[in-house]
Every structure is written in structure tokens, then in C-alpha cells.
Amino acid sequence: MTEPRLGDVLRDAGVPDLVEILSERLTQPELETVLLEAYRQRVGRVMPPDLLEQYQREQRVQPSLVRASVCAEIDAVARWASAPPFELLELSPICPSGTIAVVAPVDPGAASSVGSSSEVVSSCVSVLALECARRRQDSAAGPLIRLSASHRELHAPYSAQLRSEPHARVFALCSAGAAEEDLRFVTDNLVEQLRVHLQVVEQLRRVGHRIGVVRVALFVRSETDLYHVIPERVFEPLFTAFPGVRLALDPDRSPGQGYYAPLSFTVAVEDQAEVEHRIGLGGFTDWTRQLLGRGTERLLVSVIAIEQLGEVFGPSEPERIPSRQS
């Protein structure tokens, strides 16, 4: 369904300054009151056949096409591979408005709003970053915080880097701490998260999933000191633990949306036809640095595409839920 243009909506409504009224003139409680009443009146006109028609039309509200038991198996492997040292959290289905846009260069319109103060979680690493910042708020030094979460994300347009479906389950990792310009902090935490990604795919291979060649690509500018220590501090320990994995260092391109620095990475796996699928993505961000206002804050986030692993690399032809009607 084509979204109407804002100018057309304002003209048809006969209230050209409607956006200004809602966003600037009303207080937060006043806006909540208006939106809640509008929602009540609109829902009050919905009839049961209308509800069914909407359910059939909207892919975002329909079940995943991947069998639940397959996702559950992979999810259990990811939990096993990450804990310890990562603390597993059960996230709320909603988060504060602006979670995907305030600290990252993302259009706020990409979020699915829930009232005026909350939005549906479409990036669980952003929520984990908020929790890391909350825990580190009173400690400029303190221990490293490692959090993880398994969550079904409602994919905003910007975030579908690992999936094209409107929603999908991912497993997220977040490592937060304080460091001066210490490359050891970057490399140690990078190795730790990559070990989780690789342990997941290796364990899935052991239990019968059709895992082909695994490739890790790191993206970092060649003129930095970090670029030159990657082979020794990152590649050597990973190759020792996972000798069959291909490791590559690419200084020229990055899969991120402009917010990864100084390093990002991808994890890709070949299927039986030797077609490569990206199943992991991550990198360092400045989110906790912005949230806490401290230049020494460091944050590494990454996600594993649980659903894609199940769909593409399942141990046998999975029993699929019937395809959605177009």
C-alpha cells in the first residue's frame, strides 16, 4: 500500500499546522490523551470481517514462515555459546521513542510508534545499549558489561540488513566498558563476540545443519594502528579455535550504515549451492558515549540472524508454514 504524502494529508484534513500542533504545542500527556482517544474511536469502528482482512493483508502481523522448533533449536545454541560471560536478558516488546534514531543516523520515521512515548523494538542492540548505559551511569570505570538477548524484531526499513521479512528473530550481543585509546579493549572484545558467532555455526554443523564454508570479514581503515594489529590479535586466536573459517581484512568498504567505527564485521556462510548468506553483523559504535557523555566509553554490538540460519541451513527440508497470500 502506497503511503500518502504528508502535504496531501494536511490539505485534505484542512489543518495545515497539524504536525506543529501535535509535536510542539501539546505537552507529552496532552499528546498521549489525543492519540489514545483517536485510537479508541478508530478501533470502535472496526468490524470482525475488517480485522480478518487486515490480518490477511499485513505481513507484519502474520507468523514467521520458519518452523518455530527450528528457531528454538538455533536460539538454544546461541544461548549456550554466549553464556557465560554474556548475561541473557528478556527484553520488553517496546522501548522509548527515539531508540533507533537518537544516537544513530536513522530516520525516526522508520520506527513503529506505540503512542507518543514508546516504539516497537526494531533494533534490540539499541535497547541493550540503553541498558548498558543505565548500568554504567554511576561508574566511569567499573567492570565490562556483557549483555545478550534473543528477540523478535519488527524490521524498520533501515534495519533489514540480515533479513527481508517484516519481522525476524535475532540473537544480539552487547559489550560495554571504558577505555582510553587502547587497542586491546577493541581486539579482545571483538574476539569474544566473534567466538560466539562461530561457535553457533560450528555447533549447528555438528548437529546436522547444512553449514558450508564460513567467512568472517573485518572492515577497518588501513591507515589506522588497529588495521595492523588485527592479524595477530584477532585472526590468530580465531584461526586456532576455528581452523576451517576464512578470515578477511577489508579496508575499503563497510556494511554499516555510517555508525560503525572504528571497526565493523560480517559473518557469512555458504549454502549447499555455494551461495553466501550473511548471518552475522556487528561493530563498534559511539552510542554509550553519547548517552553518558563520556569520551572513554566503548561499545561493541552484533546480531546473529536466527531465522535465516534456520531457513537456509536447516538439517533437512523444513516443514514450512504455507506461504503468505500476496
Phi, psi and omega in degrees: 000129182285131179285135179290152178283143184301317180300320179294320180297314181295322179293315180294327180284341181073019179230083186298335180256027182300316181297317179297319180299313184289321187270335187238320187277333181268141172287168180302312178297323178295318179296318177302317181297315181296312182294322180295318180292321177297320179295316180300315182293320181293315180294328180297342180264356182281130178259155181309315178299327177296320181296316179296319179297320179294319179299320180289331184276322188269110179294332183297336184259000182266159181297161174297151176280347182267138181303134185299323182294328178292314177299320182297320180296313181292321178300318179296322178295318180295321177297317178297317184290336187260341186239126349284171011264359185278134178272122183277128178247151171255107188279155171292152176288349178235162180214169182300145176303134180096001184301321182271356188238334188292316183256356178236151182283070182235141177297123179303335179292351178285342182278154175260108188285147171237095189070209182251354183246355183221161174219157177292141180294117176242357176209095185289340175292329176293322177292319177298325177297320176299317180293322176298316179296320178299317182288332182264002187302321183259015182219101179291335176252254173072172183285161174292136178255128179236118181235153175219162178201142170254126188207145173269113182268139169273110191287115167286160183306323185289334195264000184278053180279336181251345183215151174255353179288157182291338173211153182198152177275134176230160173246123187248145177235144181214126178237122184229138178192191180241141178200146168284199181285067184251113181293336181296322178301315181296310186289321181296315181288328175297313179300319182298314180289322179295327175301320179297312179304313185286325175297324178298308183291326179292319178293321177297322177297319182296327183265012170108001176288149188274069182272123177266214180295136180251133181230130174251126177243129177251138183239114181206144183295137186290340182277359183268157175296327181301320181305322186278342179263351181303313182304317183280314189273339182246306185293318183299309179294326179290319180292326177296317181281329184226075188297339181273355184279139175270131182241132183225145178242117185239114181271357193257342183213162181216142179277356185285173181260023178100358182251359176273126175193139007270005188208146171223167181209160171229152172238125183233149182229138176274140174272188184295337177268010180064028173267131185272136179235129177283120182242358179213147183205141178187182179168175178273140179229170177256022187298310180292331177297317178290318183295323184259347179069031179237125184290345182272355182290139178232143182215128175242127179234150175201161179225148174246130184277086183304313187292320179293322176301318180289322184289318187267325191243022180302158185292340177205179179300111185289152175281103187273146170292141181308142181300150179289147175287138178282000000 
